[in-house]
Amino acid sequence: MNSDKELQELKERLAKVEGQLQQKSKFSSGLRFVIGFIIVFVVFLVVIGVVQFMSNSSV
């Protein structure tokens, strides 16, 4: 009987840890998307600046 109770407690703790991991992965993927978007935006602004600089220096 005691081992059944321990087994049930282990299953409950495992389910709790799996839930926490899923929450972290959701947060991680959202954070990864935001960081990627910011990097792409900054690179885009730099490219626009370089193109404008090149077009102005050739005039």
JOSULUR-V863749 format. One line per field, one symbol per residue. ss: DSSP state (a for helix, b for strand, c for the rest). psi: psi as a letter, one per 40 degrees, with the letter a starting at -180 (. if undefined). A space follows every 50 residues. Layout:
ss=???
psi=???
//
This chain:
ss=caaaaaaaaaaaaaaaaaaaaaaaaaaaaaaaaaaaaaaaaaaaaaaaaa aaaaaaacc
psi=dddddddddddddddddddddddddddddddddddddddddddddddddd ddddddde.
//
